[in-house]
Amino acid sequence: MKRLSWKYLAGLIDGEGCVDVQVTSQVYVRPRLRIALTDTSRFLLEIARTNFGGVLCDRPGSGTHQASVSWELAGYASACPVLRNVVNHLFLKKEQARFALWMETNIKGKHVSTEVRDAIREELALMKRDPHRLSEKAQDRILGCDSRKR
């Protein structure tokens, strides 16, 4: 089976991808990487799944919407290795990826408060609206929330 280059994968992430978080057990957050494409491009996501793991999720078409498929990597062990390899090739999602990698070092395995979870989600949404928003702003905000907790 073919391999996707890191640059090609970065292009897919920038164009059709999403870097966000999942909340598990209401106390942990973990990064998630998703790419959604129409079903006619399924083979690209099958190559990604074969090479990097993760799961494919099908969404049926309805009305004027085509059927689609998404590839998802969730968790530090799945999403972060891929993000580490593509982060320097990203343009639009670079700061979101940098923030997810920062979370691996600073949040992984820690119980986080509702305030921190909400701040993480809000910062990722702000980075989505403004791709040039620095992940350091988000890091400072999360560390500020964390220090008020103590």
C-alpha positions in Angstrom: 0.0 0.0 0.0 1.1 3.5 -0.7 2.3 5.9 2.0 1.3 9.5 2.3 4.2 12.0 2.8 4.1 14.2 5.9 3.8 17.2 3.6 0.8 15.7 1.8 -0.8 14.7 5.1 -0.2 18.3 6.5 -2.0 19.6 3.4 -5.0 17.4 4.1 -5.1 18.5 7.7 -4.8 22.2 6.8 -7.6 21.9 4.2 -10.0 19.3 5.6 -8.8 18.5 9.1 -9.6 19.4 12.6 -7.4 19.5 15.7 -9.6 19.5 18.8 -9.9 17.7 22.2 -12.0 15.0 23.7 -13.1 15.0 27.3 -12.9 11.6 28.9 -14.5 10.7 32.3 -15.1 14.4 32.8 -11.6 14.8 34.2 -9.2 14.2 31.4 -8.7 15.9 28.1 -6.9 14.4 25.1 -6.1 15.7 21.7 -7.9 14.5 18.6 -7.0 14.8 15.0 -9.8 14.3 12.3 -9.9 14.6 8.6 -13.2 14.3 6.7 -13.6 13.8 3.0 -16.3 12.8 0.6 -16.7 9.0 0.2 -15.1 9.2 -3.3 -11.8 10.1 -1.6 -12.1 7.3 0.9 -8.9 5.6 -0.4 -6.8 8.5 1.0 -8.1 8.0 4.5 -7.7 4.3 4.2 -4.0 4.8 3.4 -3.7 7.2 6.4 -5.4 4.6 8.7 -3.2 1.8 7.4 0.0 3.8 8.0 -0.9 5.7 11.2 -3.8 3.8 12.9 -7.0 5.4 14.0 -10.5 4.7 12.9 -12.7 5.5 9.9 -16.3 6.7 10.5 -18.8 6.7 7.7 -21.6 9.3 7.4 -24.4 8.6 4.9 -25.4 11.2 2.4 -28.7 13.0 2.7 -30.5 15.3 0.3 -27.9 17.4 -1.4 -25.0 16.2 0.8 -22.7 13.4 -0.4 -21.7 10.5 1.8 -18.5 11.2 3.7 -15.9 9.4 5.7 -13.7 10.7 8.4 -10.4 9.4 9.8 -9.8 10.0 13.5 -6.9 9.7 15.8 -7.7 10.3 19.5 -5.3 10.4 22.4 -1.7 11.3 23.1 -0.3 7.9 21.9 -2.2 8.2 18.5 -2.6 11.9 17.6 0.7 13.4 19.0 3.2 11.3 17.0 1.4 12.3 13.8 1.2 15.9 14.8 4.9 15.9 15.7 5.7 14.8 12.2 3.4 17.3 10.4 3.6 20.4 12.6 6.4 22.0 10.7 4.5 21.5 7.4 1.2 23.0 8.6 0.1 26.6 7.9 -3.5 26.9 9.1 -3.5 24.3 11.9 0.1 24.8 13.0 -0.8 26.6 16.3 -3.5 24.1 17.1 -1.0 21.3 16.6 1.6 23.0 18.7 -1.0 23.5 21.5 -1.9 19.8 21.4 1.7 18.8 21.6 2.1 21.2 24.6 -0.8 19.5 26.2 1.0 16.2 25.9 3.8 17.5 28.1 1.8 19.6 30.5 -1.7 18.0 30.9 -1.4 14.3 29.9 -2.5 12.1 32.7 -3.7 15.0 35.0 -7.2 15.6 36.2 -8.2 19.0 35.0 -10.9 21.3 36.2 -14.0 22.3 34.3 -12.4 25.8 34.0 -9.3 24.3 32.3 -11.4 22.1 30.0 -13.5 25.0 29.0 -10.4 27.2 28.4 -8.8 24.6 26.3 -11.9 24.3 24.1 -12.2 28.0 23.8 -8.6 28.6 22.9 -8.8 26.0 20.2 -11.9 27.7 18.8 -10.1 31.0 18.9 -7.2 29.5 17.0 -9.6 28.1 14.4 -11.0 31.5 13.8 -7.6 33.2 13.8 -4.9 30.7 12.5 -2.2 33.2 13.6 -3.2 33.3 17.2 -0.2 31.9 19.1 -0.5 28.8 21.1 1.6 30.4 23.8 -1.4 32.6 24.6 -3.4 29.4 25.2 -0.6 27.9 27.2 -0.4 30.9 29.4 -4.1 31.0 30.0 -4.2 27.3 30.9 -1.3 27.6 33.3 -3.0 30.7 34.8 -6.2 28.6 35.4 -4.1 25.8 36.9 -2.3 28.1 39.3 -5.5 29.6 40.6 -6.7 26.1 41.4 -3.9 25.5 43.9 
